[in-house]
Amino acid sequence: MAFDFPRAVCGNLEVAAKQEWLVTNGIGGYASGTLPNMLTRRYHGLLMAALRPPLGRTLLLAKLDETAEYDGLHAASGHTYPLFVNRWGNGEALTEPDGHHNLNRFHLEGTTPVWTYGCADALLEKRIWMQQGANTTYIQYRLTRASGPMLLQAKAFVNYRDYHNTTIINDWQPEIVPVERGLRLRMFDGAVPFYLFSDRGEIAPTFEWYEDFLLSQEEYRGQDDVEEDHLYAAQMRIVLQPGESATMVATTEAAASLNGDEAYVERVAYEEQLLDLAASSFGAPFSTTGRQLILAAAQFIVERPSPSEPNGRSIIAGYHWFSDWGRDTMIALPGLTLCTGRFDVAATILRTYAQFVDQGMLPNRFPDEGEDPEYNTVDATLWYFEAIRQYVTVTGDEQLLHELYPVLANIIAWHRRGTRYNIHMDKTDCLLYAGEEGVQLTWMDAKVNDWVVTPRIGKAVEINALWYNALRIMADFAGIIGQEADLYEKLAEDVQEGFSRFWNREAGYCYDVLDTPNGDDLSLRPNQLLAVSLPHSPLDPSKQRSIVDTCGRILLTAHGLRSLSPEDTNYTGDYGGDQLKRDAAYHQGTVWGWLIGPFVTAHLKVYQNPELARSYLEPLIQHLFDHGVGTISEIFDGDPPFTPRGCVAQAWSVAEIIRAWHLTEDEL
């Protein structure tokens, strides 16, 4: 399976514009767009720099509009071939020019997108990649076939705004200053300067606002600002002879390397190293899709330095708009790091998050603005135990376990006596209670203004499955390092007894939440799968099987599991519209890709048939061709055809497919 799109796809604008590519730099920055490079989101751009790694994402270079002049003999007097597409708003929704008609092919080389344009008998290739660890994007053009020279011209559209916002023409008075091999741009006083370089040819400064780029995906998402203005700030002009290349560099680094060939060799070597690490750890050859998943996994791992952990690491929850979240990080860590042989990265992430434990809680997320993490999560902390368990199981690293054990013991103590947001162990049944009015604490966390869509105040089923699992893990850890385990073993036994309250004999599955302000909640949701899939289950085998069968019949789809039964009156099968409509559907029927991991794990545990369990992964493997090319989406419509929505690349979606694949591989 190759990630290759022919002219039939590239030339169909409505199809090609729904396929998106992504490259990242390991510090939170990225470049992304559509196959025809038509802007459809505010999050698209060729240099979305992380000015405060891994956050502070700021759009600097929005796009390049390239035009080729070529007749095979004279570069500057031939036929003109546009290589770009724009869709304009202002009430007209006009699309011009038809540059996609000159696009013969789009494919991936690793994570690097490659465009092949046909201009008469000439072929022009374009590649885009980023330098690892730097806010630097390379755009390289190579004339691979021609009977004469080609004149290539490109208009550079720049900006300077937070990635969540849009820009309307303003009174910026930018400094656009020629420097050696390019331009230095400072958009206003106090702005971080950035640079546009070229290894050959000319880059000339200009100043002209282009208005009303229509962002069709923002229009679908019901955003208020669906049009944007960008500043045409520079023009590149280069004559390419057959076989020659030219590289344009957009960067915040004044001394960035302009040697495109060397920079690309470094990028390829980095990705080959990732593949070698994974292969050496598991000793098995990878298919094309396996290789792609490993490379996709690496895109989410970022640096998060702190005073106590200068080499800290974290995981971006999803591109384009998520930061690093505690819950997503701990769920995704095994698949993204342990299953890819990056054990040192896993250990660093676990140490990094230990520095942020406060009142027995891991952060929910790190805000885009400001330095103080938010702690409104009950499950991120419990997933931390499972992430450490998987790390220790794979690596046998008892040193890290000795280091983190006091942190884990402190977490258990806080949960027993109570911590933020009314999170506490109920002494009557030893189950964890969590929640208070106006706060969302579980992974079903949609909130619009003061409205928490799925408050789930009370004793949530997956929280208590995680709580039981954490206590069993602590008992095991205590035994490994020679500590007293009796406390945790007794607590786990009491929790298992209390967990029996979740079982509804008539329905044949678990209540979703007990002791809510409105009583027990029997909504059929996929959360109860964790009571089966986690290594320590509080349920007997017959109940585990009943849960798997029920979720398989009612919640399972080709791309994951619905977040609510379609038979429920609150079910919403279409994820679209403005924020209110989208958030109202987010956990009320919308399909989540990451849930395929717990389902496959639970199915394997119940039926002991790895080949059958793995078959549930195949549709999501095929999804690598759709939406975010070479990666896995966040969510899908609950109703057929299960159209991909949300983030085009989601960490736990990729991670859980990798983890479940390895789990079934081990069994096979």
N, C-alpha and C positions, 0 to 999 in steps of 0.2 A: 504494500500500500504506500504510494508516494503522495506527497502533499503537493499536487500539481493540478492547476486549473487551465484548461485549454481556452482557445479563442471563443468557443461557443458560450462559455461562462463569462469570460472577461468582457466580451462585447455586449452582453445583456446587462445594461446599467442597473436595472431594478434588482437583479439577482446579485451582481458583483458588489453593489453598494451595501449589501447586507452581510458580506464576508469581511471580517476585520483582521488585521495583523497587529502584532505586538512585539516590541523588543524592549529590553530593560537593561539597567546598568548596575544593579546590586546595591544601590543606595537609595532606592525609592523613586528614581526618575525613570522616564520611559519615552518611547516614541510609538505612535499608533495611528492607524487610519484604516481606510477601506481599500479593497483591491484596486479600484480606479482612482484612488487618492482624492476622492471627493469628500469634503468635510460633512459629516452627518451628526457629530456630537461636539459639545463644548470641550470634551476630554481628548479630542484628536489633536495631534500636533507632532512635529518632527523633533522638537526638543521641549519636553515637559520636565524641567530641571527640578531636582530636589534640593532646594537652597538651604534647608535645615534637615539633613538626612536623618531618618528616611522620609521626612515630611517636608513641608514648605514647598509643595509642588507648584511651579510657576511656568506658564506657557511663554516661551521665548520665540521659537521659530514655529509658525503655524503651518506653513506649507510652501512648496516650490511649484510654480507653474512653468513647465518646460515646453519649449517649442524647438523642433528640429527643422533645419533647412538643408535640403539634400536633392541633388539631381545626378549624383554619381561622378560628376566632373568638377563642378564649381560649388563650393560650400555655401557661398553667400548669395547665390542667384538661382537656387533651385526651388523646388516645390516646398511649401510649408506644411509641416505635420505637427499639429498640437498633440501633446502627450498628457494633457490634464483635463479635468472636468470640474466645473463649478455649478452649483445650483443656487440661484439667486431668489431672494424673497421679495419683500416690498409689494406683496399682493399678487405677484406674477408667477412665482415658482418656475422661473425660466432656467433651463439647463443648457449650458454652452461652455466651451465647444465640445465636440464629440471625440475627445482624446482617447476614450476607451475603445473606439473603433480601430485604433492603431496598436492596441495591446494584444499581442499574439498569445501571451502565456504569462501566468503568475505561478511561482512555486516557492517552496521553502528550502533553503540549505541550512539544516539545523533550525535555528530560530530566525535566520536572516531571510527576509522577504526579497525575492528577485523578480523583477519585471522584465519582460522581453518585448520590445516594441518593433514592429515591422514598418519600415518606410521604403517603399519600392523594393529594391533588392538589398537594402541594408537592414541589419539587425542591431539594435541598441539595447544593452542590458543595464539595469539599474539595481543597486543593492543598498540597503539601509541597515546599519547596525550601530550599537553603542559600545563605547569603551567601558569595560568593567571597572567600577569604582570611581567613575568620573561623569560629570554632566556634559558629555561629549557625544554627538551624533555624527556619523559618517554617512555621506550620500555619494556613492561612487557610480560613475557612468563608464561603460566600456563599449566601443564600437567593434563588435565581434565579427561583423561581415559587412562589406561595402565595396563598391568599385571606385570609390573616391572619397574625398573629405566630407565631413558633416559639420555644419555650424549648429551648436547647441546653445540656446539662450534660456535662462531661468530667472523668473521674478521671485524674489524672496519676500514673503509676507511675515511680518514679525508682530509681537505683542508683548505685554508684560502684565499678566494678571493671574490671580489665584485660579487653580484648575476648575473650581466649582462655578466660577463666574463667567460672564461674557463682557465684551468691550463694545461700547458704542463710541463713534468718533468723538475725540476729546481734544483738549488744548495742550497735549504733550508737546514739549519742545525738545525732542531728543537730540543728543549729541551723536552724530554718525560721522566718525573720524577715520580716514584712511590710515591703515597700519600696513606693515609689510605682509604681503600676500592676502590682504583682506580689509575688513572694516571692524572697528570697535563701536559698539552701540550702548549708550546709556539712555534709557527712555525718559528719565526724569531724575531730579535730585534725590539721592538716597537709594536709587535703584541699583541693583547689582549689575555691573557691566557684563556684556557677553559679546561674542565675536562670530563673524562669518568669514571663513577662510576658504581659499581654493589653492590647490597645489600647482595650478597653471591657469592661463587665461586671465580674464579681467573680472574684478568685482567693483562695480561703480555704485556710489550712493545715489538714492533717489528719495523722494518724499511725496507720497500720494496715498490717501486713504481709499480703500475699496470697501464699499458699504454693502450690507445685506446679504452676507453669506447665509444661506438657509440651512439650518441644522435640523434635518428631518426627524432624527431620533429624539431630539429634545421636544419637537412638536408632538410626536407620538406619546412621549412621557408627560405631556400636559404642562410643560414648563412655561413660565411667563416670557422668558427671553429665548426665542427660537431663531433669532437672526443675530449676526455678529459682524463687526467691522474689523479689518486688519490693515496694518500699515505696510504698503509696498515700499520697502526701505532700501533694497539693493537689487542690482541685476548682474547675473553672471553671464559671461560670454566666452565661449571656447570653441576652437576648431579642432575636431578630432580626426586624425587619419585612421585608416583601417588598422585594427588591432590596438589602438591607443586607448588610454583611460584618463579620466579626470575625476578628482575627488573634491567635494565640498564638505567643509567641517563647520558645524554649529556647536559652540562650546562656551562654557564660562571660564575656561582655562586659557590664559594669555599665551602660554607656551605649549599648547596642544600640538601633538605630532600631526603633520600634514601628509605623511606617507601612508596613503590609503592601502597599498598592498601589504605593508608590514602590519598595519592596524587590523586588517582582515585576517591575516595569518594568526595574529594573537587571539582574535575572537574564535576562530576555528579551533585553535589549540586549547583554549579554555573549555570549549564544549566537548572536545574529544577527551579531555581530562575528566570531565564529569561522567562521561560514558564509561571510561576505563575504571573509575572508582566503583561505579555500580556493578560492572562486570566482574571485577576482582573480588568484590564482596560476596557475590552470589554465584560466580562461576558458571554463568549461563549466557549464551548468545541472546541478543535482543532482536526482536522484529523491528520493522520500521516504526510501527506504532509504539512499541516499547521504548525505543530510543527517543521518540518525540515526547512521550510522557515524562521521561527523565529530564529532558531539557526544559520542558514546561515547568516541572517542579522547581527547578533552580531559579526561575524568574520571580518567585515569591520571596526568596530568602534575601534579607537585606541587613545592612549594618545598622545597629542602634547603639552608638557609643554613649557611655555615661561616666561620671567621675569615678565610680567604683568598678566599672566594667568597660574600659576604653575600647575594647575589641568586641563589644556586645553585638549580639545578633537577634533578629526577630523575623517575623513572617508577615508580609503584606496579605491581608485577607482576600483582596481581589482588585483587579484592574477593570475599570479605570478609577473608581472613586473611593475605595476603602483605604484606611490606614492599617496599622497593625493592631489586631484585637487579641486579647488574651485567650478567649474561648477558641477562636479559629486557629490560633497558633498551636495550642495544645492538641486539638483534634488533628490538625494537619501535620504536626511534627513527625510522627512515625512514617507516614507515606512519603513526605518530602525529603527526609534526611536518612532515617534508618534503612528504608527500602532502597535507597540510592547510594549507600555506602558512605554518607557524609556524617560519620559519627562525631567528629570533632565539632561540626556545626551544631549538631543536636545538643551536645554537652554545653556549648556556649549559650545556646538559647535557654536551656534550663537554668543555667547560672544567672543569665541576664534577668530573667523574670523573678528569680528568688530575691533580687535586690529591690523589687517593687512590691513584695508581699507586705500588706499593711492590715492590721486587725484581722489576720488570718485569711486575707482575700488577695487574689491576683487581680490586676486591673482588667476591666472590661475592654477599654480601648485607650489609645493615646490620641488626644485631639489633634486636629490639623493646626490649630492655633493654640499657643500656650503650652506649658511644660507639665502641668499637673495631670496625671492619668485619672480616668474615671473608674469607679469601682462597682458600678451597678450590674453585677453578675453573680449568680449563685453557682453556676456550673463550671466556669473557667477554672476555678480553684480545684474542683474535684477532678477535672480532666488532667490537671497537672500530675496527679498521682498516677494516672494511667500512662501518661507520656513517659514518666520516669520509670515505671515498671517495664514498659516495652524497651526503653533504652538499656536498662540494666540486664534484661533478658538477652538482648542481642549482643551487648558488648562485654558483660561481666564486670563492668567498672564499679567496683565496690568503693573506690576512693570518692567518686562523686556522690555515691549513696551516703557515705559517712558525712560528707559535707552538707548534704541537703536534708538529712534525717531530722535535725532539730527544727528546721523550717516546717517540715511536714507535721511533726508532733505539735508544734505551735498552732498550725492550722486546725488540726483536730480539736485541740483545746478550745480555741475560739468558737468553733461551730457547736461544741457542746454547751458552752455557757452563753453564747449569743454574740452576734456582731451586727454590722450595718443592716439596714433594711429589714429588720425583724427576722433575720436568718438565725435560726436556733434549732437545737434538737429538742423535740417534745419528749419530756421524760416519761409520758404515759405509754408511748409506743416506740420511742427512740428514733422516730422518723424525723427528717429535716423539714421544717416549716420555713417558708420564705415569702416575703412580699409585703407591700403596703401600698396604699392608694397612690396612684400617679407614677409608679416606678415599674419598669419592666426588667426582670432579672434572668429569665431563661433565654434560650436561643430564639424562641419565638418572641421577638422583642420589638415589633413594630409599634411606633408611637407617633401620633400626629398632634402637635401642640400638647394639650393636656390629656388627650385620649390615648390610653394604652389599649391596643386592639385586642390582644390576648393576654390579659393581666396574669392569669394562672396563679393567683395568690393562694397559698396553702401548701400542700405536700404533693409536689409534682412527681410523676412516676419515674421519669429519667433521672431527676435529681436524687431520688432515693436509691435508684439502681446504682448511680455513681457513688453515693455515700456508702452503700454496702460494699461496693467494689474497693473503694478507698480504704475502708477499715480492714478488709481482708489483705490488701496489699501492705498496709502498715504492719500487720501481724507477721507477714512474710519477711518484710524488710527488717523488722526487729530481730527475727531469728538469724538473718544473714549477718548482721553486724553485732550480734551478741547482746541485744537489749531485751527487756522484758516485754513479752507479747500478750500476756494474759488480758490486759485491759482491752486491747483491740479485738481479740478473739471473742471476749464476752460481749462487747458492744455489737460486733457483727452478728452474733447469734440473736441478740435482742432485736436488731434491725430486721433480720430475716423473718423473725416472728411477726413484727409489726407490719412488714411488707405484705403479709398475707391479706391484709385489709384491701389491697388494690384489686384483688381478683374478683371479677363479677362472673359468677357461675352461669347465670342465665345468658349473658352476652358471649361468654367464651373468650373474653379478653379483659385487659386491665382498665380500670378507671384512669383517666388522664391526670386528674388532680383530686386529692382528698381534702376534706375539711376547708373548702373554699367558703367565702362569705355567703354563697348561695347553695351550699351543700356539696355533695360529691359530683364531679364532672365525668360523665360517661362518654364524652366525645371520642370518636375513634380517630386517633392520631398515631403517627409512626413512632412517637417518643418511647412507647413501651418496648420497642425492639431492642433498646439498650439493656433492658432487663434480661435479654437473651444473649445478645452479642458480646457483652463485656465478659472477661474471663471468669469472673466470680458472679454467678447468677443466683438470686434469691428464690428462683422458681424451680419447681420440679419439671422433669422432662415433658410430661404431658401438657402442662400449661405453656411451656416454651413452644411446643409444636403448634398448639392452638393459635398462639400469637402470630407465628410465622405464616400459617395458613390464612388467617384472617387478613393480615396486612398484604399478603400476596394477592388475594382475591379482590380486595377493595381499594387498596392504596397504591399498589405497584403499577408503574407505567414503564414505557420504553426508556425513559431518561431519569428515573429515580422514583421517589415515592411522594404521593400527594401529602400535603400537610394536614389535610382534613378529609374525611370521607365525603364522596360526592352525594351520599344519601343524607347528609346533614343539612339542615335548613340554612346554616350560615356559610355553606360552601360557595366559593367563587372560582370559576374555572378559567377566567380570562384575566391576565395580569396586564393592565394597561390603563391609560388615562392619566389624570393629574396625581399628585402625591397622595391625596386623600384616597382615591380609588385604588392606587397601586398598593399602598400600605394596608388598606382594608383587605386586600386579597393575598398579601405577602405570606401569611401563615394560615390562610383559610381555604386551602385547596391547591395553591401553587405547588408545583413539583420542585423538589430540591434534589440536585444531583448527588450531593454528599451522602445522602441517606442510603444510597445503593450499597455503600460499604457496610454499615450495620446489618442491612438486609441479607447480603451475601454471607456475611460472617454468621449470622443467626441461622440461615438456611443450611449452611455447611455443618454447623454444630448439631442441628436437629436431624438432618437426613444423611450426613456423612457421605455425600456424593459431590466431590469437588468439580467434576466435569459439568454436572447440572448446575451447581452454584455459579460457576464461572460464566455460564451461558447468559446469565442476567446482566453481565457487563458489556456484552457485545454491542448493543445499540449505542451506549455511551462512547465506546471506542470509535464507532462510526461517526459519532458527533464531532470528533476531532476535525472533520472537514467543514464544519458549519459554524457560523457565528464568529467565534474567535478561532481562526485557522491554527490548528496545532495545539489547542488547549481545550479546556472544558468550561462550559458556562456555569453560572451560579444557579439559575432557576429556569423553569419552563412553565408554560400554561398548563393548568390542570386538565383541560379538555383537549382531545385530539385536534390537530396533529402534534400537540405538545411543543409549540413553537418556543425556541430559546428566548429568554428575556434576561433582564438584569445585567450583571457584569459578564463580559465576554470571557473572562479568565478568573476562576475562583479557586483559591488555594485548597480548601478542603474537598472540593469536587475532584480536582486532580489527585490529591493525596489519597483519598479513600478508594479511588479506582486502582491506584498503584498498590496500596496496602492489600486490598481484596484480591488483586491479581496474584501477588506474592503468596498470600495465604493459601489460595487454591493451588498454586504452583507447588508449594511445599507438600500439600496433601497428595497431589498427583505424582 
